[in-house]
């Protein structure tokens, strides 16, 4: 584990410590060691459903052990470099360079410098040709549908969806490694798989626009045509620190039938495949039981296309209404939005409501194949506002092919018109810049320049005349960089490497993004980047043409021509309407649409069951229980707010008769003893929880502990009289044990000292003796400090107290624990 003295200095140290609920630690003997690496922060990576799918899929195998690692933030990277510490896995704290295979997933091109940083921090040579030993560096994810910008840094690419053959590939590597094969011999055998790309075996030739890889074969994307229940995780790892999307995620389908011409995901994840409704309901049950989450998110590229989606929503809302579970959906096509969605969802907590028109006029929406009429947009906005939402978020793009300034005016008009349906609400106008992506009909189309992007953003701003429209724009320079990398060839790898070595990190984060460094790297590389964002002729040979995603290039070109003509392409709804893109057969379409009818009928039955389920409503009594717990080891790096979330999840998992707060965001009714400072262990912390029934204390402790991570353990409990339910909010004494490698010497005048305490109104000078009551030496080098907390004046942090009490104390050498908290009698 990283040293305490280093972790305590960084933001959210809990993201580097592991020990989460449902994380897996195995004996490493005779196992292939695989590291799932995500080139962004923990809070982003842990929000990604694919990571959880792969983590559990791999760890179900007896002979393979999957661990996790995420990109360190700037503050922690600085410490790692200064102290020459390696990047460690979360599960066993093993250096990254000690694994057999490190698998990176790339969801966003602007994480490529983080990828190089993680390799460099681990002592792994950046370029594949410079490596002579393990680990093998593997890459997957949507970005690698054009692998060339990072090809020199990767040993092999897995093209497609991992459920199909990842386990087979890892078993193959283990067998070859155990038989004594070296890395080159292993890569030669991996290259025989049709979905594996090994850049080492590519040669290159220059064309007018790109450096083209001449690989011995077409690399074909692999994907499962059908999903099984076993493909989805049963115990998603529960983060110890707050992440972006902290909830149960149900992937109801993968792929999309809509055919929006700008959308890469809509092409590289074809065909659309739906999960069985009974599997989704089982997954919801299992994940809620094992995670303690209070929200379900139904995710899909096009959730409204799921057969009987309104019935699925109704089933889940009714099934979990007693458990105060809320439901959220991704952005919904306005023409598919139904009254039932709003009526069902409004019964629970209201999460965000998002509509994605993409373009401001029907003319432009036809060009991009977003078959959406204005009346559908306004009907959805009206329905949302009428059902209690106080704001709506609209997603648009600027810089779309053949866009005119009238289209920009249309964006603002849609927002203004939608506000007519809201008495008090507001709308958020979110506009990103169109970036042409590989394997889409618009891969031939250029991207607008930085200056033109700024002009169009400013024009939209000038049209907004009310504060009820709040606009958000994507950084124009980020979009330019994304475009260069997205359509880049292998020469872009030199730019990425130079930018990394010049200090670039976290390019997707506005507070760290610095395009001026990229401009220097581009200039230093000597390549002409203009070719990466200009219009290209129809006969252009692309660097990614050897990657066969399943959609024919001829079909993409046909779609481009229809866009130029302003023609829609209808989605495939049966065998006769198949657009012959190449990803599936008529037989598959026939079977799929037969299943859709079956899914709809099953959901009708599920709704009927929930409607007939009798709910026994009784007058609720209230009982209050005090529980005492410890917070140790990795958990000392968890903030108080994160601790509250962890306890709330544990209480939900326990299935005890917990009482919840009222309103649209119900939480267990809890009060805690004074917050424990970050980095300090607590041996007798407390919380009081309200329950609707009496419980057996020992059983309650067992059930709560079952839902808590290692390092937090409830030790004892007792019932609290009703009039003492707010007992923990009162005055108390806090006892801290201090040990140090230094010779602790008490400042005899500490009671006369004054210090400054931060308050809501700024800093206030206070006397130490009003907060610290007693210092007792219990044996040489060990002291007990007795401090005081009161609701009106709070308390002093122990890390502020120790340097005042003891002379020349280095906190890095001190061990501090809160031994107990003392209140009056219950």
HELIX and SHEET records of a PDB file:
HELIX    1   1 UNK A    4  UNK A    7  1                                   4    
HELIX    2   2 UNK A   13  UNK A   16  5                                   4    
HELIX    3   3 UNK A   42  UNK A   45  1                                   4    
HELIX    4   4 UNK A   49  UNK A   59  1                                  11    
HELIX    5   5 UNK A   74  UNK A   83  1                                  10    
HELIX    6   6 UNK A   96  UNK A   98  5                                   3    
HELIX    7   7 UNK A  109  UNK A  111  5                                   3    
HELIX    8   8 UNK A  112  UNK A  121  1                                  10    
HELIX    9   9 UNK A  128  UNK A  130  5                                   3    
HELIX   10  10 UNK A  142  UNK A  146  5                                   5    
HELIX   11  11 UNK A  148  UNK A  153  5                                   6    
HELIX   12  12 UNK A  166  UNK A  178  1                                  13    
HELIX   13  13 UNK A  183  UNK A  190  1                                   8    
HELIX   14  14 UNK A  199  UNK A  201  5                                   3    
HELIX   15  15 UNK A  229  UNK A  231  5                                   3    
HELIX   16  16 UNK A  265  UNK A  268  1                                   4    
HELIX   17  17 UNK A  277  UNK A  291  1                                  15    
HELIX   18  18 UNK A  303  UNK A  305  5                                   3    
HELIX   19  19 UNK A  309  UNK A  319  1                                  11    
HELIX   20  20 UNK A  321  UNK A  323  5                                   3    
HELIX   21  21 UNK A  334  UNK A  336  5                                   3    
HELIX   22  22 UNK A  339  UNK A  345  1                                   7    
HELIX   23  23 UNK A  362  UNK A  367  1                                   6    
HELIX   24  24 UNK A  374  UNK A  386  1                                  13    
HELIX   25  25 UNK A  405  UNK A  419  1                                  15    
HELIX   26  26 UNK A  441  UNK A  444  5                                   4    
HELIX   27  27 UNK A  450  UNK A  463  1                                  14    
HELIX   28  28 UNK A  476  UNK A  486  1                                  11    
HELIX   29  29 UNK A  492  UNK A  501  1                                  10    
HELIX   30  30 UNK A  515  UNK A  525  1                                  11    
HELIX   31  31 UNK A  529  UNK A  532  5                                   4    
HELIX   32  32 UNK A  553  UNK A  564  1                                  12    
HELIX   33  33 UNK A  586  UNK A  612  1                                  27    
HELIX   34  34 UNK A  633  UNK A  637  5                                   5    
HELIX   35  35 UNK A  640  UNK A  654  1                                  15    
HELIX   36  36 UNK A  697  UNK A  706  1                                  10    
HELIX   37  37 UNK A  722  UNK A  724  5                                   3    
HELIX   38  38 UNK A  727  UNK A  729  5                                   3    
HELIX   39  39 UNK A  750  UNK A  752  5                                   3    
HELIX   40  40 UNK A  768  UNK A  770  5                                   3    
HELIX   41  41 UNK A  798  UNK A  805  1                                   8    
HELIX   42  42 UNK A  811  UNK A  813  5                                   3    
SHEET    1   A 6 UNK A  64  UNK A  70  0                                        
SHEET    2   A 6 UNK A  32  UNK A  38  1                                        
SHEET    3   A 6 UNK A 101  UNK A 105  1                                        
SHEET    4   A 6 UNK A 136  UNK A 140  1                                        
SHEET    5   A 6 UNK A 156  UNK A 158  1                                        
SHEET    6   A 6 UNK A 196  UNK A 197 -1                                        
SHEET    1   B 2 UNK A 203  UNK A 206  0                                        
SHEET    2   B 2 UNK A 211  UNK A 214 -1                                        
SHEET    1   C 2 UNK A 219  UNK A 220  0                                        
SHEET    2   C 2 UNK A 547  UNK A 548  1                                        
SHEET    1   D 3 UNK A 248  UNK A 251  0                                        
SHEET    2   D 3 UNK A 295  UNK A 299  1                                        
SHEET    3   D 3 UNK A 326  UNK A 329  1                                        
SHEET    1   E 2 UNK A 253  UNK A 254  0                                        
SHEET    2   E 2 UNK A 273  UNK A 274 -1                                        
SHEET    1   F 4 UNK A 354  UNK A 358  0                                        
SHEET    2   F 4 UNK A 391  UNK A 398  1                                        
SHEET    3   F 4 UNK A 426  UNK A 433  1                                        
SHEET    4   F 4 UNK A 469  UNK A 473  1                                        
SHEET    1   G 4 UNK A 670  UNK A 672  0                                        
SHEET    2   G 4 UNK A 681  UNK A 691 -1                                        
SHEET    3   G 4 UNK A 623  UNK A 631 -1                                        
SHEET    4   G 4 UNK A 712  UNK A 720 -1                                        
SHEET    1   H 6 UNK A 670  UNK A 672  0                                        
SHEET    2   H 6 UNK A 681  UNK A 691 -1                                        
SHEET    3   H 6 UNK A 814  UNK A 822  1                                        
SHEET    4   H 6 UNK A 732  UNK A 740 -1                                        
SHEET    5   H 6 UNK A 782  UNK A 789 -1                                        
SHEET    6   H 6 UNK A 772  UNK A 779 -1                                        
SHEET    1   I 2 UNK A 745  UNK A 746  0                                        
SHEET    2   I 2 UNK A 806  UNK A 807 -1                                        
SHEET    1   J 2 UNK A 754  UNK A 759  0                                        
SHEET    2   J 2 UNK A 762  UNK A 767 -1                                        
END                                                                             
